Every structure is written in C-alpha cells, then in structure tokens.
Amino acid sequence: MASENTTPVVLCWHMHQPDYQNHKTGEFLFPWVYLHCLKDYVDMAAHLEHHPGAKAVVNFAPVLLEQIEDYLLQIERWRHDGPTMGDPLLAALVAPTLPTPGSPAFLALIDKCLRANKERIIKRFPAYARLADVADLYRTRPDLQRYLSAQFLADLLVWYHLGWMAETVRRTNAVVQGLQEKSHNYTLEDRRALLDVIAELMSSLGPRYRHLAQKGQIELSMSPWGHPILPLLLDFGSARESLPDITLPEHPGYPGGRERAIWHMNEGRKTFERFFGMAPRGCWASEGGLSQATLALLSDQGILWTASGDSVIHNSLRYAASGHAGPEQESVHQPYRFGEASVTAFFRDDGLSDRIGFSYADWHAKDAVGDLVHHMEAIAREPGTRVISVILDGENAWEYYPENGFHFLNELYEVLERHPKLRLTTYTSYLEGAKTSPAQLPELVAGSWIYGTFSTWIGDPDKNRAWDLLCDAKQQVDRALDNEPLSADQKEAALRQLGLCEGSDWFWWFGDYNPAPIVQDFEQLYRRHLVNLYERIGCEAPANLFQPMSQGGGAPAKGGAMRPGHEAEL
C-alpha cells in the first residue's frame, strides 16, 4: 500500500507493431518487429533490471508477440539447415552469396539498410556514415554501380544491425564491441556471429519480462489481438460522440463487430498467456480507444483496468457536468468508473507523456528528467490528484534521443525510484492498495488518446474507403463461412487473416497527413492482407481493391509514427 505522504506514479509503456508478414509466403515485408526487439524492447527491459526499485506497466500487442515467436522459429529452422529466413535483411546478413552488385536485389538491400535515423544512428558511427555516403552517390549514378562490391553490401548490412542495437547491449556485449572496433571487411563468420546475438536477444525477451512481472517490478498487460479500434468495431457512430460532424464510411457499421471484438480479446489472451505464462489483468484498448460499449465488453472479459488519453476524460466530465452528474473533485489524475461497467479507467497526462515523446529528445537527460519531475511534483500538490499516469509508445521515441534514450531512461528511473514524494507503482497494485473507490461518472464519451477523437482512423476519405473495403471483405467472409465447404483449419486461418486486416495501423497511415513513402508501404501491406483474406476463403479479390487508395505527402513530427495527445504539439 502506498504511503499517504507519496503520490503514486504509473509509467506505462506500450509495445506494438502490426503484422508485417505475408502469410501466403511467410515473408516479412518490413523488418520493424525484429529491429525494435533488438533496439527497444531489450533496452526497456534492461533499464528496469538495472533499477530494481523502479516499477512500470508494460503493455504488449499479441500480434507483436506472435511475430517474435515466428522470427525465432525461422532462425532456428535455418540453423538446422531449413529454409531461408523470411526476412530479406536477416537472410542477407548471413547469406554466403550476396546479390550481384548493381542488380535490383542489391540496390533494394542498400535502400533497406539506410532506413535508420540519420542523425542519431547513421551519423553516430563514422564507418556507417561513410557507407551511407557511398550508397547515396551510387544510387544517383547508375553508371557507377558496376564498381560496387559484395563486401560493400556485407559491411552495410552489419552496420545497419549494429546501428539498431540496444544501447545496453552495445556497452556490454563483446561480440558487438568487437564488430564495431573492426569497422569494415566483415566476414561471413562475423555476420553469423551477429545473427547469434540477435537471436539470443530476441529469445530473451519473454523470460526477462516474465521474470520482471513475477518479482512484482512490472505489470504486464495486453491489447486486443490484432490491435483493432474496439469502439469502431462495435459502432462507427461512436466517432460522432466527440466529432458530431465527422463523415463516416458508406457502410453503416462493421458487420458482426461485437463478435469480432470478443474474438480479438479471446485470441489476445491466449497468445499473452502462452508467451508470459500468466493472465492479464489490464488491457490497453488499442490506441486508448474507449467507448461505453467497449467498457462493458472489457468488464465482461474480466479486465480489471484500462486507460486512455486525458481528452477523453475531459470530454466525459463536460458531458457529466451538462447533466449535473459530475464528481465532487474533477481531475485527470484519478481513476474513474462509468455507468454499470466494472472496469476502472485511468487517463494519461498528455502534457507529461508528450514531453517525453516530442520535446525531451534534444535536452540534456538531467534537465529533461528534472523538468518532468518538477511538473509531476506540481501535479501532486493539486486537489484531486490520486495517481499520475504517463503512458506512451515504448519504442518509436528513443531513436530520436542520443544513444537510444539511454541517459534519459537511466536518469528517469534513478530519480523516481528514490523520490521522497513520488512513488512508482502499477495499476493493479494501486487498485489493490487504494483506500477510496474510483470516481463515478454516468457515461464515457467515446474517443482515443489522440485528440480525444477517432479522426486518426476514420472520417478522412482515404480512411473511410479502407473501412468500406474491409466491410466488403467481412461480408464475403461471412457468406463463405456459412456456405462454402471449408475445414475447421481453413475457417480458423480465414478468421486470423481477417483479424490482421482489422488492425488499427492501416487506417492510421492513410490520408494526407503522413509521408508518401510510408503511406505507400502500408497501403501495399493492407492490400496484401486483404487479397490473402479473399484467397483464404476461395474468392477472387474485387477489382476496386487494386485501385490506389491513399497518396500521403505530409511531413509530420517524428515521421508520423507517434502523435501528440492534443492538437497543438509542445
């Protein structure tokens, strides 16, 4: 139980990547799962291990956990003379023969190996920066490409993976340090030694996070299996609660959405329990997307707590005040219950969370943490403050920090684990020790942690078209399951493929806000998932699925992978 003289603080890190695999071929079309394992999930565990007095909530999307499992399985099969690994970058790292210099495959690998933060990763290492400079020259001078060598690509592949290496590993691992000191002319033996490090780090993730949870230092929670926006599966109209004039898709709602929401919760729990050996008590509903119907569903699923952004509680408090039904003390920094739903909802302080995501990367670590803690101390003195929630992406922010956020995270945990007035805890521990019940409101106004609305996933013409394509596919799946002679395995495969198509990420990236190359990547992947879905049920994909859907063209902060909770960035 927390001391009466301290204010509980919850740091909640959300780990999520969508499914990048073409399940028809087994190929991973993009490498972000294993690269974020290598760089971020390893570091986030290591910082907690190095600060045993610190506590946090760590939320995993089950579709991410399954991809980690698949990577490890593919690596192990390859080690036992099985097929080539399905990720082109990993396969190339250990390939005895690399593509012919100047060939399309050779140039494609060069492009992939330059997809890293230029300032914080590439330029940090002189050898990597030199390789990138040469690559830039040869990409603009096709007539010179014949002079490239296979050794150039081998060195670039090694440095790409060294660049994405966890900082805590870089400082301690002899293999990594030896490769960095060597700097060039990497042999096949060197490259395979690096793969061994990668495999070891990925295989350590489950046991490390499980051990942290077993000793009470972290609480593990989950999102629904494929990371869908639950309120939109349940009711497109929930988007109008925070944006009454929003334009919705042509379909009136997602067909059979409640059954699909329950499916994602059930499948997510199976994956979570297999990976961690325990049942989740909390659920970060994808993107903090909540509605009254979502709260009821989570309650039915036995979920103890959930969370969202502070705009959602502000909207709900205004709604309650209009009916003279608000609590005695209104505060973002306390738990709430809504209507008859038994699940307790917490709300992140968007100002604190966005400072980490968008402001502190260019600050000295001590100054950044000092500023953050100063704001926490001020909040702790405010009336109605019972718990301060800092919730954000646990992966994308750190590539903008020096040395993958090593100094910031080390300072953050060190200061908070010994702070006399602020006490790190987890949501379940807080609820078990709380002396007062959550504040009660009649109803939650539906929204997400981004702007308190669902505009990031619906309402834009491109996003709406993506929803309509998905609704068409879902109706076709329903007909096939009712009428086609599909085996139990075929039905299960179709439902899992449908679950991938229902993920939030496709809708996130569509629209003019995001950079064109990334929009193109995600449109390609979304189309591939939908085409595979039609093939799973033995149907031909409709012609409109192959028409351009979204162009992009924006230049958002941090490349669009993160967004602030409020419209105005800090």
PEWO-V625911 format. One record per residue. N is the residue number from 0. PHI is phi in degrees with one decimal (999 if undefined). PSI is psi as a letter, one per 30 degrees, with the letter a starting at -180 (* if undefined). BURIAL is # if it has 24 or more other ideal C-beta (glycine too) atoms within 12 Angstrom, else .. Layout:
# PEWO-V625911
n: [N,N]
phi: [PHI,PHI]
psi: [PSI,PSI]
burial: [BURIAL,BURIAL]
This chain:
# PEWO-V625911
n: [0,1,2,3,4,5,6,7,8,9,10,11,12,13,14,15,16,17,18,19,20,21,22,23,24,25,26,27,28,29,30,31,32,33,34,35,36,37,38,39,40,41,42,43,44,45,46,47,48,49,50,51,52,53,54,55,56,57,58,59,60,61,62,63,64,65,66,67,68,69,70,71,72,73,74,75,76,77,78,79,80,81,82,83,84,85,86,87,88,89,90,91,92,93,94,95,96,97,98,99,100,101,102,103,104,105,106,107,108,109,110,111,112,113,114,115,116,117,118,119,120,121,122,123,124,125,126,127,128,129,130,131,132,133,134,135,136,137,138,139,140,141,142,143,144,145,146,147,148,149,150,151,152,153,154,155,156,157,158,159,160,161,162,163,164,165,166,167,168,169,170,171,172,173,174,175,176,177,178,179,180,181,182,183,184,185,186,187,188,189,190,191,192,193,194,195,196,197,198,199,200,201,202,203,204,205,206,207,208,209,210,211,212,213,214,215,216,217,218,219,220,221,222,223,224,225,226,227,228,229,230,231,232,233,234,235,236,237,238,239,240,241,242,243,244,245,246,247,248,249,250,251,252,253,254,255,256,257,258,259,260,261,262,263,264,265,266,267,268,269,270,271,272,273,274,275,276,277,278,279,280,281,282,283,284,285,286,287,288,289,290,291,292,293,294,295,296,297,298,299,300,301,302,303,304,305,306,307,308,309,310,311,312,313,314,315,316,317,318,319,320,321,322,323,324,325,326,327,328,329,330,331,332,333,334,335,336,337,338,339,340,341,342,343,344,345,346,347,348,349,350,351,352,353,354,355,356,357,358,359,360,361,362,363,364,365,366,367,368,369,370,371,372,373,374,375,376,377,378,379,380,381,382,383,384,385,386,387,388,389,390,391,392,393,394,395,396,397,398,399,400,401,402,403,404,405,406,407,408,409,410,411,412,413,414,415,416,417,418,419,420,421,422,423,424,425,426,427,428,429,430,431,432,433,434,435,436,437,438,439,440,441,442,443,444,445,446,447,448,449,450,451,452,453,454,455,456,457,458,459,460,461,462,463,464,465,466,467,468,469,470,471,472,473,474,475,476,477,478,479,480,481,482,483,484,485,486,487,488,489,490,491,492,493,494,495,496,497,498,499,500,501,502,503,504,505,506,507,508,509,510,511,512,513,514,515,516,517,518,519,520,521,522,523,524,525,526,527,528,529,530,531,532,533,534,535,536,537,538,539,540,541,542,543,544,545,546,547,548,549,550,551,552,553,554,555,556,557,558,559,560,561,562,563,564,565,566,567,568,569]
phi: [999,-68.4,-62.5,-67.3,-94.8,-121.3,-105.2,-65.0,-126.5,-113.2,-97.9,-118.7,-105.2,-103.6,-105.3,-153.2,-140.1,-71.8,-81.2,-96.2,-95.1,-83.3,-74.8,-75.7,-110.9,84.6,-81.4,-86.9,-77.4,-139.8,-95.2,-67.1,-64.5,-73.1,-68.9,-71.5,-59.0,-62.4,-97.6,-102.3,-65.9,-65.8,-62.3,-63.7,-69.4,-63.5,-62.7,-68.7,-62.9,-79.7,-128.3,-63.3,-85.4,-87.5,-136.4,-160.3,-103.9,-123.0,-106.1,-118.2,-80.2,-58.7,-65.4,-70.3,-59.1,-66.0,-69.4,-60.3,-58.6,-67.9,-57.8,-63.4,-65.0,-65.5,-63.2,-66.5,-62.4,-62.6,-61.8,-103.1,62.8,-85.7,-67.9,-59.5,-60.8,-79.2,-97.5,-57.3,-71.7,-65.3,-62.4,-67.4,-56.5,-116.2,-73.3,-62.8,-124.5,-93.4,-57.0,-62.9,-53.4,88.0,-73.5,-55.7,-65.0,-62.2,-68.5,-64.4,-66.7,-59.6,-59.2,-62.3,-75.8,-103.7,-87.5,-150.1,-60.7,-65.0,-75.8,-89.1,-114.3,-64.6,-71.3,-64.4,-112.8,-54.4,-65.9,-66.4,-61.8,-63.8,-61.4,-65.1,-63.4,-63.5,-61.4,-61.0,-63.3,-70.0,-67.4,-93.6,-127.8,-55.9,-68.5,-97.3,-64.8,-66.9,-90.9,-69.8,-124.7,-63.1,-63.9,-57.6,-67.8,-59.6,-65.5,-65.4,-62.0,-64.9,-68.6,-60.3,-74.3,-65.7,-62.3,-88.2,-76.8,-57.4,-65.3,-65.8,-77.5,-55.4,-84.9,-131.4,-87.3,-66.9,-64.4,-62.6,-63.4,-66.1,-67.1,-64.5,-66.9,-64.8,73.5,-164.2,56.6,-72.7,-90.5,-61.2,-62.8,-60.3,-65.8,-72.7,-64.2,-67.6,-61.7,-60.1,-63.4,-59.7,-64.1,-62.7,-66.3,-65.2,-70.3,-79.6,-62.9,-56.5,-60.6,-68.6,-68.8,-63.9,-64.8,-59.8,-71.2,-64.5,-91.6,82.0,-82.7,-129.5,-110.9,-93.8,-132.6,-134.0,-105.0,-57.2,-48.3,-92.8,62.4,-82.2,-83.5,-55.9,-58.1,-76.8,-61.0,-74.9,-168.9,-57.0,-62.5,-63.0,-64.7,-81.7,-66.5,-104.4,-133.0,-58.1,-97.2,-64.3,-88.9,-103.4,-58.1,-65.3,-67.1,-69.0,-175.9,-80.7,-62.2,62.3,-63.6,-65.1,-62.7,-70.5,-62.4,-64.2,-59.6,-63.3,-67.8,-66.8,-66.1,-61.7,-64.7,-59.2,-64.8,-59.0,-68.1,-67.2,-77.4,-110.8,72.7,-152.2,-92.7,-76.2,-102.3,-120.5,-140.3,-82.0,-58.7,-40.6,59.1,60.9,-76.9,-128.5,-151.5,-61.7,-66.5,-66.7,-60.3,-63.4,-65.0,-62.4,-62.1,-61.4,-83.7,79.7,-76.5,-82.0,-144.4,-144.2,-157.2,-155.7,-90.1,-71.4,-64.6,-66.4,-72.2,-61.6,-62.0,-70.2,-66.1,-63.8,-64.4,-64.5,-64.1,-65.6,-107.3,57.2,-127.7,-80.8,-74.6,-64.1,-120.8,-91.8,-157.2,-66.9,-94.0,-154.7,-79.9,-135.2,-125.3,-128.4,58.2,-90.6,-67.7,-88.6,-71.3,-92.4,-110.9,-110.0,-132.6,-71.4,-82.3,-61.8,-61.9,-66.6,-63.8,-71.8,-61.2,-68.2,-73.3,-127.3,-114.6,-81.0,-57.8,-99.5,-92.8,-65.5,-57.1,-64.1,-66.4,-63.4,-66.4,-60.3,-65.6,-61.1,-67.6,-58.0,-64.8,-62.4,-62.2,-66.0,-63.9,-61.4,-85.4,-74.5,-61.1,88.7,-73.9,-121.6,-158.4,-102.8,-110.8,-113.5,-129.4,-162.5,-51.3,-94.7,-133.3,-75.5,-66.9,-72.5,-69.6,-92.5,-93.8,-60.0,53.5,58.0,73.8,-55.5,-70.2,-64.4,-66.1,-61.9,-67.8,-60.1,-67.7,-64.0,-70.1,-75.1,-73.4,-122.3,-71.9,-74.1,-117.1,-117.2,-131.6,-68.8,-150.5,-121.3,-66.6,-65.6,-61.8,-60.4,-65.4,-68.1,-101.4,-67.8,-92.6,-124.8,-79.0,-58.9,-63.6,-111.9,-127.2,-67.8,-161.6,-91.7,-83.6,-59.4,176.8,-127.3,-75.9,-104.3,65.9,72.8,-128.0,-111.4,-66.0,-71.4,-121.5,-156.1,109.8,-73.3,-55.0,-67.3,-65.5,-63.5,-63.8,-61.7,-63.9,-65.0,-61.8,-68.6,-61.4,-59.4,-64.7,-63.0,-62.7,-67.5,-61.8,-59.5,-65.4,-66.1,-65.4,-82.9,-118.2,-87.2,-80.0,-96.1,-73.4,-61.0,-66.6,-65.8,-65.5,-63.3,-63.9,-66.2,-67.9,-70.0,-65.0,-61.0,-59.7,-65.3,-67.5,-84.8,-63.4,-75.0,-65.1,-60.7,-71.4,-56.8,-83.4,-71.7,116.0,-76.0,-64.9,-97.4,-63.2,-57.0,-61.5,-73.2,-57.8,-61.4,-58.1,-75.2,-65.2,-58.2,-70.1,-62.3,-60.2,-61.2,-62.2,-67.9,-60.7,-62.3,-63.8,-61.7,-66.0,-60.4,-102.1,73.7,-117.1,-79.4,-67.2,-67.9,-61.8,-67.9,-71.0,-101.7,-87.7,-54.1,-111.0,-152.9,-107.0,70.7,128.6,-83.2,-138.2,-73.2,-60.3,58.0,72.7,90.4,-71.4,-128.0,-137.6,-72.9,-70.1,-111.0,-58.8,-92.3,-75.1,-72.9]
psi: [k,k,k,f,g,l,k,k,k,k,j,j,k,k,j,k,k,l,j,g,k,j,f,e,f,f,k,j,f,k,g,f,e,f,e,e,e,e,e,e,e,e,e,e,e,e,e,e,e,f,i,f,f,l,l,l,k,j,k,k,k,e,f,e,e,e,e,e,e,e,e,e,e,e,e,e,e,e,f,h,h,a,l,k,k,f,j,e,e,e,e,e,e,g,k,e,k,l,l,k,k,f,l,e,e,e,e,e,e,e,e,e,f,g,i,l,j,e,e,f,d,e,f,e,j,e,e,e,e,e,e,e,e,e,e,e,e,f,f,f,i,f,f,f,f,f,f,l,l,e,e,e,e,e,e,e,e,e,e,e,e,e,e,g,k,k,e,f,e,e,f,f,k,e,e,e,e,e,e,e,e,e,f,l,h,k,l,e,e,e,e,e,e,e,e,e,e,e,e,e,e,e,f,f,e,e,e,e,e,e,e,e,e,e,g,g,e,l,k,k,l,l,l,l,d,g,h,l,j,e,e,e,e,e,j,e,f,f,f,f,e,f,i,f,g,k,k,l,l,e,k,f,l,k,k,h,e,e,e,e,e,e,e,e,e,e,e,e,e,e,e,e,e,e,e,f,g,l,k,k,f,l,j,j,k,k,g,g,j,l,l,e,e,e,e,e,e,e,e,f,g,g,k,e,l,a,l,a,l,f,e,e,e,e,e,e,e,e,e,e,e,f,g,h,g,l,l,e,j,k,k,f,h,l,l,l,l,k,b,f,k,f,k,k,k,l,k,k,j,e,e,e,e,f,e,e,e,f,e,f,e,g,l,k,e,e,e,e,e,e,e,e,e,e,e,e,e,e,e,f,f,k,k,f,k,f,k,k,k,j,k,l,k,g,e,f,e,f,f,f,l,k,h,h,g,e,e,e,e,e,e,e,e,e,e,f,f,g,k,f,f,k,j,k,a,l,e,e,e,e,e,f,f,k,f,l,l,l,k,k,l,e,k,k,k,k,a,a,f,j,g,g,a,g,f,f,f,l,e,k,e,e,e,e,e,e,e,e,e,e,e,e,e,e,e,e,e,e,e,e,f,e,f,k,i,k,l,e,e,e,e,e,e,e,e,e,e,e,e,e,f,f,l,f,e,e,e,e,f,k,l,f,e,l,k,e,e,e,e,e,e,e,e,e,e,e,e,e,e,e,e,e,e,e,e,e,g,g,l,k,k,l,e,f,f,g,k,k,e,k,e,a,f,l,i,l,k,g,g,f,f,l,k,l,f,l,e,k,l,*]
burial: [.,#,.,.,.,#,#,#,#,#,#,#,#,#,#,#,#,#,#,#,#,#,#,.,.,#,#,#,#,#,#,#,#,#,#,#,#,#,#,#,#,#,#,#,#,#,#,#,#,#,#,.,.,#,#,#,#,#,#,#,#,#,#,#,#,#,#,#,#,#,#,#,.,#,#,.,.,#,.,.,.,.,.,#,#,#,#,#,#,#,#,#,#,#,#,.,.,#,#,.,#,#,.,.,.,#,#,.,#,#,#,#,#,#,#,#,#,.,.,#,#,#,.,#,#,.,#,#,#,.,#,#,.,#,#,.,.,#,.,.,.,.,.,.,#,.,.,#,.,#,.,#,#,#,#,#,#,#,#,#,#,#,#,#,#,#,#,#,#,#,.,.,#,.,#,#,.,.,#,#,.,.,.,#,.,#,.,.,.,#,#,#,#,#,#,#,#,#,#,#,#,#,#,#,#,#,.,#,#,#,.,#,#,.,.,.,#,#,#,#,#,#,#,#,#,#,#,#,#,#,#,#,#,#,#,#,#,#,#,#,#,#,#,.,.,#,.,#,#,.,#,.,#,#,#,.,#,#,.,#,#,#,#,#,#,#,#,#,#,.,#,#,.,.,#,#,.,#,#,#,#,#,#,#,#,#,#,#,#,#,#,#,#,#,#,#,#,#,#,.,#,.,#,#,#,#,#,#,#,#,#,#,#,#,#,#,#,.,#,#,.,.,.,.,.,#,#,.,.,#,#,#,#,#,#,#,#,#,#,.,#,#,#,#,#,#,#,#,#,#,#,#,#,#,#,#,#,#,#,#,#,.,#,.,#,.,.,#,#,.,#,#,#,.,#,#,#,.,#,#,.,.,.,#,#,#,#,#,#,#,#,#,#,#,#,#,#,#,#,#,#,#,#,#,#,#,#,#,#,#,#,#,#,#,#,#,#,.,#,.,#,#,#,#,#,#,#,#,#,#,#,.,.,#,.,.,.,#,#,#,#,#,#,#,#,#,#,#,#,#,#,#,#,#,#,#,#,#,#,#,.,#,#,#,#,#,#,#,#,#,#,#,#,#,#,#,#,#,.,#,#,.,.,.,.,.,.,.,.,.,.,.,#,#,#,#,#,#,#,#,#,#,#,#,#,#,#,#,#,#,#,.,#,#,#,#,.,#,#,.,#,#,#,#,#,#,#,#,#,#,#,#,#,#,#,#,#,.,#,.,#,.,.,.,#,.,.,.,#,#,.,#,.,.,.,#,#,#,#,#,#,#,#,#,#,#,.,.,.,.]
